[in-house]
Amino acid sequence: MTASPEIEIGLNAAIVAMAGHTPRLLVVQENGNRLEGLPFGPFDPTRHRTMEMSLRDTVEAQTALDLGYIEQLYTFGDRGRHKQPGDRGPHVVSVGYLALTRMEDEQTQRLEASGAKWRDWYGFLPWEDFRDGRPALLDRVILPALASWAEGNDSSDGDQRQVSRKSRLKLAFGLEDFPFDDERVLDRYELLYEAGLVEEAVLDGRLARRQTDSSLGIAMRHDHRRIAATALARLRSKIKYRPVVFELMPPQFTLTELQMTVEAIAGRHLHKQNFRRLVEGAELVEPTGVTKAATGGRPAALFRFRRQILEERPAPGLKLGGR
């Protein structure tokens, strides 16, 4: 009788904060590993009653950061996404979490002292940021390479596999008559991974070693970029029906600052007047009666999150329209 493989449960945290107009992802680096990754640690049920408690302790130990808002994302357990052939030790099943926090000077100093760093989220997923227009690498690199891969007939299921690849490509990137869905972040990353366009596909042993295109984002260790893509998809979805965006905002903010934060998450610009009508109509904020001096213009009114909305409505969020 074959012995059952040893399995370890690991916990990952995609921790997000805003710095100016840029969404930041917290990363750490292991000794001897050139690739950065998400804060990670094993779940020890002898020390912690729940996985969330274990994750909070792990993150605090690795980064000196005390987490606030946190939610479980998904379980990642595919063979080969964490352990290479021939490696000794258990197979790791990773439970991913999304955490939101605010970036403060004192906090940043503690993080730097612990060896953790804030990185631009779109440095890992550059094809997801449309705020400066359609990313050039989509038409220059990604779509031609994926179209060629979708046409390939290198599998036993032949034509059926081609249809599947082509359909997935159209759905993921909004081609032909399909609308672009900003929540299909993981679908887009998975296509790039399966086509061998990102470095992780080589590192995981799925492909023979070859040069990958560095314009397709910064590689992360193990399957951490896949977890980061899942976290971005979840956050883009979540802001539409829950007021989680305010977890990233200071206690008082202008409507322009709020809009820029939402745009940074959504990866696209929003019409200013429509956004303000949306926020005010949803009764998500209330004026503080205080203004903030604006460079080159008149003072801007400061608002705060109206917490009563959580008791008044089951799904208070920003019903953003499509791209």
C-alpha positions in Angstrom: 0.0 0.0 0.0 1.4 3.4 -1.1 1.9 5.8 1.8 -0.1 9.0 1.7 2.1 12.1 0.9 2.8 14.4 3.8 0.9 17.7 3.5 1.6 21.0 5.2 -0.9 23.9 5.4 0.7 27.2 4.6 -0.9 30.7 5.0 -0.3 33.6 2.6 -1.3 37.2 3.0 -1.8 39.7 0.1 -1.6 42.8 2.2 -2.6 46.0 0.3 -2.2 49.7 1.1 -2.3 52.9 -0.8 0.7 55.2 -1.3 -0.4 58.4 -3.2 -2.2 57.1 -6.2 -0.5 53.7 -6.2 -1.8 50.4 -4.7 1.0 48.7 -2.9 1.5 45.1 -2.1 3.6 44.0 0.9 6.4 41.5 0.1 9.2 39.8 2.0 12.3 38.0 0.8 13.7 34.7 2.1 17.4 34.2 2.6 19.0 32.7 -0.5 15.9 33.3 -2.7 16.2 36.1 -5.3 12.4 36.3 -5.7 10.2 38.2 -3.3 7.0 36.7 -2.1 4.0 37.4 0.1 4.3 37.0 3.8 4.0 33.2 4.4 4.0 30.8 7.3 2.7 27.3 8.3 -0.5 26.8 10.2 0.2 25.2 13.5 -3.0 24.1 15.1 -1.2 23.3 18.4 -0.4 27.0 18.8 -3.4 28.7 17.2 -7.1 27.9 17.3 -7.8 29.3 13.9 -5.9 29.9 10.6 -6.6 33.6 10.8 -5.0 33.9 14.3 -2.0 32.0 12.9 -1.7 34.3 9.9 -1.9 37.4 12.0 0.9 36.2 14.2 3.0 35.1 11.2 2.6 38.5 9.5 3.5 40.4 12.7 6.6 38.2 13.2 7.8 38.7 9.6 6.8 42.3 9.0 6.1 43.9 12.4 2.7 44.8 11.0 -0.6 44.4 13.0 -3.3 43.5 10.4 -6.7 45.1 10.4 -9.3 44.0 7.8 -8.7 40.4 6.6 -10.6 37.8 4.6 -9.9 34.4 3.2 -9.4 34.2 -0.5 -8.9 30.7 -1.8 -6.9 27.5 -1.3 -4.0 26.8 -3.6 -2.9 23.2 -3.7 -1.8 22.3 -7.3 1.1 20.0 -7.5 4.2 21.7 -8.8 3.2 25.2 -7.8 5.2 25.2 -4.6 7.5 22.2 -4.7 9.9 21.1 -7.4 10.4 17.5 -8.6 12.9 15.8 -6.3 12.4 18.2 -3.5 12.2 16.6 -0.1 9.6 17.7 2.5 5.8 17.9 2.5 3.5 19.2 -0.3 2.3 22.6 0.7 -1.3 23.6 0.4 -1.6 27.4 0.7 -4.6 29.2 2.0 -4.5 32.8 0.7 -5.9 35.9 2.4 -6.6 39.4 1.4 -5.7 42.1 4.0 -6.2 45.9 3.8 -4.4 48.5 5.8 -3.3 52.1 5.8 0.3 53.1 5.1 1.7 55.3 7.9 5.2 56.7 8.4 5.8 54.9 11.7 4.4 51.6 10.2 6.7 51.9 7.1 9.8 52.4 9.3 8.9 49.2 11.3 8.4 47.3 8.0 11.7 48.4 6.6 13.4 47.3 9.8 11.9 43.9 9.5 13.0 43.5 5.9 9.6 43.8 4.3 8.8 46.2 1.5 5.9 47.8 -0.2 5.9 47.2 -4.0 3.7 48.7 -6.7 0.9 46.0 -7.2 0.9 46.7 -11.0 4.7 45.9 -11.1 3.6 42.3 -10.8 0.5 42.6 -13.0 1.3 45.4 -15.4 -1.4 44.5 -18.0 -4.1 45.2 -15.4 -3.5 49.0 -15.2 -5.5 51.0 -17.8 -5.2 54.4 -16.1 -2.7 55.8 -18.6 -4.6 54.2 -21.5 -4.5 50.6 -22.8 -1.2 49.0 -21.8 1.0 48.8 -24.9 2.3 45.4 -24.0 -1.2 43.9 -24.5 -1.1 44.5 -28.3 2.7 44.3 -28.6 3.4 41.2 -26.6 0.6 39.5 -24.8 -2.2 39.1 -27.3 0.0 38.0 -30.3 1.7 35.4 -28.1 -1.5 34.1 -26.6 -3.2 34.0 -30.1 -0.3 31.9 -31.3 -0.5 29.6 -28.3 -4.3 29.2 -28.7 -3.7 28.1 -32.3 -1.2 25.5 -31.3 -2.2 21.9 -31.6 0.3 20.2 -29.4 -2.2 18.1 -27.2 -4.0 14.9 -27.6 -7.4 16.6 -27.5 -6.7 18.6 -30.7 -9.4 20.8 -32.0 -11.4 20.8 -28.7 -8.3 22.1 -26.9 -8.0 24.9 -29.5 -11.6 25.9 -29.0 -11.2 26.0 -25.3 -8.0 28.2 -25.5 -9.6 30.6 -28.0 -12.8 30.9 -25.9 -10.8 31.5 -22.7 -8.7 34.1 -24.5 -11.7 36.1 -25.7 -13.4 36.0 -22.3 -10.3 36.9 -20.3 -9.3 39.8 -22.4 -12.6 41.0 -23.8 -11.9 40.3 -27.5 -14.3 40.5 -30.4 -17.8 40.9 -29.0 -17.0 40.1 -25.4 -16.8 43.0 -22.9 -13.7 43.4 -20.8 -14.3 42.2 -17.3 -11.9 43.8 -14.8 -12.5 41.0 -12.3 -11.0 38.3 -14.6 -7.5 39.1 -13.2 -6.7 35.5 -12.3 -8.0 34.2 -15.7 -5.6 36.5 -17.5 -2.7 35.5 -15.3 -3.5 31.8 -15.7 -3.4 32.1 -19.5 0.0 33.8 -19.4 1.2 31.0 -17.1 -0.2 28.2 -19.2 1.3 29.7 -22.4 4.7 29.9 -20.7 5.0 33.7 -21.0 5.7 34.4 -17.3 8.8 33.3 -15.5 6.9 31.2 -13.0 6.0 28.7 -15.7 9.7 28.0 -16.2 10.5 28.0 -12.5 7.8 25.5 -11.8 9.2 23.0 -14.3 6.3 23.2 -16.7 8.6 24.3 -19.5 12.2 23.9 -20.5 14.3 26.8 -19.3 14.1 29.7 -21.6 14.2 33.5 -21.6 10.8 35.1 -20.7 9.7 38.6 -21.4 10.6 40.9 -18.5 7.9 43.4 -19.5 5.3 40.9 -18.2 5.8 41.8 -14.6 8.0 40.8 -11.7 8.0 37.1 -10.9 7.3 36.0 -7.4 8.4 32.9 -5.6 6.2 29.7 -5.7 2.6 30.6 -6.7 2.5 34.0 -4.9 1.8 36.0 -8.1 -1.2 33.8 -8.7 -2.4 34.6 -5.1 -1.8 38.3 -5.8 -3.9 38.1 -9.0 -6.7 36.4 -7.0 -6.5 39.1 -4.4 -6.8 41.9 -7.0 -9.8 40.2 -8.6 -11.5 39.9 -5.2 -10.8 43.5 -4.2 -12.2 44.8 -7.5 -15.3 42.8 -7.0 -15.6 43.6 -3.3 -15.6 47.4 -3.7 -18.8 47.1 -5.8 -20.9 45.7 -3.0 -19.1 46.3 0.3 -17.4 49.6 1.5 -14.0 48.0 1.9 -12.3 50.8 0.1 -12.6 52.9 3.2 -10.2 50.5 4.9 -7.5 52.0 2.7 -8.5 55.6 3.3 -7.4 57.9 6.2 -10.2 58.9 8.6 -10.8 62.1 6.6 -10.4 62.5 2.9 -11.5 64.5 -0.1 -13.8 63.0 -2.8 -10.9 63.4 -5.2 -8.7 61.2 -3.0 -11.4 58.6 -2.7 -11.9 58.5 -6.5 -8.2 58.1 -7.1 -8.1 55.2 -4.7 -11.0 53.5 -6.4 -9.4 54.1 -9.8 -6.1 52.6 -8.6 -7.9 49.4 -7.6 -10.1 49.3 -10.7 -7.2 50.1 -12.9 -9.1 52.7 -14.9 -10.3 56.3 -14.7 -13.9 57.2 -13.8 -15.9 60.2 -14.8 -15.6 62.7 -12.0 -19.2 64.0 -11.8 -20.6 60.5 -12.2 -18.4 59.2 -9.4 -19.5 61.9 -7.0 -23.1 61.3 -7.8 -22.6 57.6 -7.2 -20.8 58.1 -3.8 -23.3 60.7 -2.5 -26.3 58.8 -3.9 -25.2 55.7 -2.1 -24.8 57.7 1.1 -21.4 56.2 1.8 -19.8 59.4 3.1 -20.7 62.5 5.1 -19.0 65.9 5.3 -16.9 66.7 8.3 -17.3 70.4 8.0 -13.6 70.8 7.5 -11.7 71.8 4.4 -8.2 70.9 3.1 -6.0 73.4 1.3 -5.5 72.4 -2.3 -2.5 73.4 -4.4 -3.5 76.0 -7.0 -7.2 75.9 -6.2 -9.8 76.5 -3.6 -9.9 74.4 -0.5 -11.5 70.9 -0.8 -14.2 69.6 1.6 -13.2 66.7 3.7 -15.5 63.7 4.2 -15.5 60.6 6.3 -17.0 57.1 5.9 -20.6 57.1 7.1 -20.6 53.9 9.2 -24.4 53.9 9.7 -24.7 52.6 6.2 -23.6 49.2 7.4 -26.8 49.0 9.5 -29.1 50.5 6.8 -28.2 48.4 3.7 -27.1 44.8 3.3 -24.7 45.5 0.4 -23.4 49.1 0.4 -20.8 49.6 -2.3 -19.8 51.4 -5.4 -21.8 50.1 -8.4 -19.1 50.9 -10.9 -20.0 50.5 -14.6 -18.0 48.4 -17.1 -14.9 49.6 -19.0 
